Amino acid sequence: MTEAPGAKMLKVVGVLMVIFGALGIIGGIMTLPAISLTVATLAALGISLSAGAYTVSVLIGIVSAVVLLIAGIMGIKNAADVSKAGTLKSLGIICVILTVINSVVGFIVLSALGVGAMAIVSLIFGLVLPILYILGASKNAA
């Protein structure tokens, strides 16, 4: 029995997605309690940042990380199952959408700090794994 064409790619990318998803969840959860302190510190420096916008940005990041983690686990588990290619492809597309949303909100928040370009860099790097995941799933669908 031959391995599914995209199995190796899905396994490797899936492992990376699990790692980065877990790190994103941990980082987001650790950031939540510090939001008010961060906003107060920036205010003392004369920089205006909305605590609400920052909170929304962090929560979107946590949701994105959870979906990334789930997609990674599903990719590892179903890498060799060509019948799951459509499901995996859909998960990859959801990851792309959430990455774009997270980057747009991040751009708005970071622009208040004068470093909005960081969100663009984050978007570019953030899209690499979901796009490779979609490519791996697409190889299995072919």
Buried (B, 14 or more C-beta within 10 A) or exposed (E): EEEBBBBBBBBBBBBBBBBBBBEBBEEBEEBEEEBEEEBEEBEEEEEEBEEEBBBBBBBBBBBBBBBBBBBBBBBBBBBBBBEBBEBBBEBBBBBBEBBBEBBBBBBBBBEBEEEBEBBEEBBEEBBEBBBBBBBBBBBBBE
